[in-house]
Amino acid sequence: MSEAEQQRSSDEGGPEPEPIRFFGTTWVHHDGGYGWRRAGLAIGSLLAAAAGAFVVRFAYQGFDTADVGAFVKILFVAAFAICTALAFRQTWDGFNRRPESRGDNRGLLLIGFIGSLFAYFVRCLREAPGERLRRTEYERAREAYERRRSTRTGNPAARSANSGRRKRR
């Protein structure tokens, strides 16, 4: 967190924004190189997806060299396409809501890594990946904090001990 962000959050009080990978808390006020980070992540994820596709091409050429037959080649392409689509969908959904569990799908998502990288690329064109989810949660927490703060009527220690009570005899 930058010095300006720390000063801003300590002045305001209340809940702290949750940092996003590669962005920290710059997503709150879109400062600290936020635009450059988004552009860098978009380009980086697109280049990584292209490199991954190049590696998958070598794997397909390996099947071609091994002369395994058309069925295995079709099975490879179909399995990779399905895993890529599943990885894209799960990554995209993770930007909009908290994931419940990923334990069972990790192998499929690892195979379809190009889909996850492409989801990062597409999301970076609009906002930081996960920004909408974090912003919604942060604003909700800020509103709850402000409601709690506004209902207070002062220092409870300053109230007299007998206010509102009947005197005992």
C-alpha positions as CSV (number, residue, x, y, z in Angstrom):
1,M,0.0,0.0,0.0
2,S,1.4,3.4,-0.9
3,E,1.9,6.1,1.6
4,A,-0.9,8.2,0.2
5,E,-3.3,5.2,0.5
6,Q,-2.3,4.6,4.0
7,Q,-2.8,8.2,4.9
8,R,-6.3,8.2,3.2
9,S,-7.4,5.0,5.0
10,S,-6.1,6.2,8.4
11,D,-7.9,9.5,8.0
12,E,-11.2,7.9,7.0
13,G,-11.3,5.0,9.5
14,G,-13.5,2.1,9.0
15,P,-13.0,-1.0,6.8
16,E,-9.9,-1.4,4.7
17,P,-10.2,-2.3,1.0
18,E,-9.0,-5.8,0.1
19,P,-6.0,-5.8,-2.2
20,I,-6.1,-7.3,-5.7
21,R,-3.2,-9.3,-7.0
22,F,-1.0,-7.0,-9.2
23,F,-3.0,-3.9,-8.2
24,G,-2.9,-3.8,-4.4
25,T,-5.5,-1.2,-3.3
26,T,-4.9,1.2,-6.3
27,W,-8.3,0.0,-7.6
28,V,-10.1,2.0,-5.0
29,H,-9.2,5.4,-6.4
30,H,-7.6,4.3,-9.7
31,D,-4.3,5.9,-8.7
32,G,-0.7,4.7,-8.3
33,G,-0.3,3.5,-11.9
34,Y,-3.6,1.7,-12.0
35,G,-4.1,2.2,-15.8
36,W,-0.6,1.1,-16.6
37,R,-1.0,-2.0,-14.4
38,R,-4.2,-2.9,-16.2
39,A,-2.5,-2.4,-19.6
40,G,0.5,-4.4,-18.5
41,L,-1.6,-7.3,-17.1
42,A,-3.7,-7.3,-20.3
43,I,-0.7,-7.5,-22.6
44,G,1.1,-10.0,-20.3
45,S,-1.9,-12.3,-20.1
46,L,-2.4,-12.2,-23.9
47,L,1.3,-12.9,-24.5
48,A,1.3,-15.8,-22.0
49,A,-1.8,-17.2,-23.7
50,A,-0.1,-17.0,-27.1
51,A,3.0,-18.7,-25.7
52,G,0.7,-21.4,-24.2
53,A,-1.0,-21.9,-27.5
54,F,2.4,-22.3,-29.1
55,V,3.3,-25.0,-26.6
56,V,0.0,-26.8,-27.2
57,R,0.8,-26.7,-30.9
58,F,4.1,-28.6,-30.2
59,A,2.1,-31.2,-28.2
60,Y,-0.2,-31.6,-31.2
61,Q,2.7,-32.0,-33.5
62,G,4.0,-34.7,-31.2
63,F,0.8,-36.6,-31.8
64,D,1.3,-36.1,-35.5
65,T,4.9,-37.4,-35.4
66,A,3.8,-40.4,-33.3
67,D,1.1,-41.2,-35.9
68,V,-1.4,-42.0,-33.2
69,G,-4.4,-41.8,-35.5
70,A,-7.3,-39.4,-36.1
71,F,-9.4,-40.4,-33.1
72,V,-6.7,-39.6,-30.6
73,K,-6.0,-36.2,-32.3
74,I,-9.7,-35.3,-32.2
75,L,-9.9,-36.5,-28.6
76,F,-6.9,-34.3,-27.7
77,V,-8.3,-31.2,-29.4
78,A,-11.8,-31.7,-27.9
79,A,-10.5,-32.3,-24.4
80,F,-8.3,-29.2,-24.6
81,A,-11.1,-27.1,-26.0
82,I,-13.5,-28.2,-23.3
83,C,-10.9,-27.6,-20.5
84,T,-10.1,-24.2,-21.9
85,A,-13.8,-23.2,-22.0
86,L,-14.3,-24.5,-18.4
87,A,-11.2,-22.6,-17.2
88,F,-12.4,-19.4,-18.9
89,R,-15.9,-19.7,-17.3
90,Q,-14.6,-20.5,-13.8
91,T,-12.1,-17.6,-13.9
92,W,-14.7,-15.2,-15.3
93,D,-17.1,-16.2,-12.5
94,G,-14.4,-15.7,-9.9
95,F,-14.3,-12.1,-10.9
96,N,-18.0,-11.6,-10.0
97,R,-18.4,-13.8,-7.0
98,R,-16.4,-15.7,-4.4
99,P,-15.6,-19.2,-5.5
100,E,-17.1,-22.0,-3.4
101,S,-14.5,-24.7,-4.1
102,R,-12.0,-25.4,-6.8
103,G,-10.6,-28.7,-5.4
104,D,-12.3,-31.1,-7.8
105,N,-11.6,-29.1,-11.0
106,R,-8.0,-28.1,-10.6
107,G,-6.7,-30.7,-13.1
108,L,-9.2,-29.6,-15.8
109,L,-8.4,-25.9,-15.1
110,L,-4.7,-26.6,-15.3
111,I,-5.1,-28.1,-18.7
112,G,-7.2,-25.2,-19.9
113,F,-4.8,-22.5,-18.6
114,I,-5.2,-20.6,-21.9
115,G,-8.9,-19.9,-21.0
116,S,-7.9,-18.4,-17.7
117,L,-5.3,-16.2,-19.3
118,F,-7.7,-15.1,-21.9
119,A,-10.3,-14.3,-19.2
120,Y,-7.7,-12.1,-17.5
121,F,-7.0,-10.3,-20.8
122,V,-10.7,-9.6,-21.5
123,R,-11.4,-8.4,-18.0
124,C,-8.4,-6.1,-18.0
125,L,-9.9,-4.2,-20.9
126,R,-12.7,-3.1,-18.6
127,E,-11.4,-3.1,-15.1
128,A,-9.0,-4.8,-12.8
129,P,-9.9,-8.5,-12.5
130,G,-12.1,-8.8,-9.4
131,E,-12.5,-5.1,-9.0
132,R,-16.3,-5.1,-9.2
133,L,-16.7,-7.8,-6.6
134,R,-14.2,-6.1,-4.2
135,R,-15.7,-2.7,-4.8
136,T,-19.2,-3.9,-4.0
137,E,-18.0,-5.6,-0.8
138,Y,-16.0,-2.6,0.2
139,E,-18.9,-0.1,-0.4
140,R,-21.2,-2.4,1.5
141,A,-18.8,-2.5,4.4
142,R,-18.3,1.3,4.3
143,E,-22.1,1.9,4.4
144,A,-22.5,-0.5,7.3
145,Y,-19.6,1.3,9.1
146,E,-21.1,4.7,8.5
147,R,-24.5,3.5,9.7
148,R,-22.9,2.2,12.9
149,R,-21.0,5.5,13.3
150,S,-24.0,7.7,12.7
151,T,-26.2,6.0,15.3
152,R,-23.9,6.8,18.1
153,T,-24.9,9.8,20.1
154,G,-21.6,10.5,21.8
155,N,-19.2,9.2,24.3
156,P,-21.0,6.5,26.5
157,A,-18.5,7.2,29.3
158,A,-19.6,10.8,29.6
159,R,-23.2,9.8,30.5
160,S,-24.1,10.0,34.1
161,A,-24.4,6.8,36.0
162,N,-28.0,7.5,37.0
163,S,-29.5,8.8,33.8
164,G,-32.6,7.0,32.9
165,R,-32.7,4.9,36.1
166,R,-35.0,5.2,39.1
167,K,-33.4,6.0,42.3
168,R,-33.5,3.3,44.9
169,R,-34.4,4.1,48.4
